[in-house]
């Protein structure tokens, strides 16, 4: 695995949040936070609730990846429907102020990803690299050697597909109280769990039948006793096609704490802030790799699966969230910012791949990562005639990489609406769309030495998400 793959463990998936109303306002909700989803955005806001609220939400994602490789365009897409949130908030009667508790399940991050490319690669084939790592040379009793080689290192038709599915989930317990008039403090404890199932399939085919021989070369030598010995080299160039696949199942667990504050200036202006403590993730990866060769003589060679299970720990740094909202007549405007210094991310154990030690990779993370600030903006308009609200928003998700574009800057547009079915029941619908471009290089499809050959893949990714939430207040 490439060095940057170790870094990527921090940035798998898209964290888009919880709640149709909040998400349709671009996530600019730290300064609003007046419903169940406050336990995710700003737990202090729970103290604004005066009635018990039951919340159920579902999300539907559509992921489309248009990739270009060796002049060939390909499209991979998939859809995923999941529970987004379910929970309850319960106000406790107080003599003055407020005291509200909440508990729930929230799916905050999606790992969904699809990728597919294919094309004729005239300059590189991974088969030779795999062959040399799989078929070993050995020494005979007389001191001679038996060598196994292949010349198949280019002019192959390559296909690769990747599927990732999974999510990060929070089981949350929250509480908030109005410590003095219009000033709220709150906290959420998140018990985090998640699973990411990564599957990659790769194949190379001798499409033009250039490789269909097995050649034997004998090299006569003399050993140290001046006896004649013969080294034998077998060149296996009779491949029709071969299949190579990898599956990595990653399970994660952690606990963190979010602390929030919110102040209301009458019914017009609200200011909010929250902080998330550093989060230590325990990662457990189960790795499986298989390869099957199909030869020109109809022989099929299936190797033994390679399996491995590893555990390691990584730590995400503090995150600081700020927000404000302004209510004017039937309009609500909100804005927010989220700050996180990714250069403080760390491996707490030796990394699972590569030859770097814990200290070496942490030094590189500090060098490669930077602090980022997400910006969020949202607006809401109330339509009294039909007791409905319409919303729109925008937010940025900048790259944490200091020097490279491994993970590109991303932008999202959001929209939504809600309808009061009666005094107790509210239905919210939110929509968001994000688009970004990135360029990747894979060791399977490109020579690892860029000076020899460099085959980038250009990706144009579109992610659409629809969230529906049903809220019942008693």
Secondary structure, 3 states (H helix, E strand, C coil): CCHHHHHHCCCCCEECCCCHHHHHCCCCCCCCCCCCCHHHHCHHHHHHCCCCEEEEEEEEEEEEEEEEECCEEEEEEEEEEEEEEEEEEEEECCCCCCEEEEEEEEEEEECCEEEEEEEEECCCCCHHHHHHHHCCCEECCCCCEEEEECCCCCCEEEEEEEEEEEEEEEEEEEEEEEEECCEEEEEEEEEEEEEEEEEEEEEEECCCCCCCEEEEEEEEEECCCCCEEEEEEEEEECEEEEEEEEEEEEEEEEEEEEEEEEEEECCCEEEEEEEECCEEEEEEEEEEEEEEEEECCCCEEECCCEEEEEEEEEEECCEEEEEEEEEECCEEEEEEEEEEEHHHCEECCCCCCCCCCHHHHHHHHHHHECEEEEEEEEEEEEEHHHCEEEEEEEEEECCCECCCCCCCCEEEEEEEEEEECCCCEEEEEEEEEEEEEEEECCCCCCCCCCCCCCCCEEEEEEEEEEEEEEEEEC
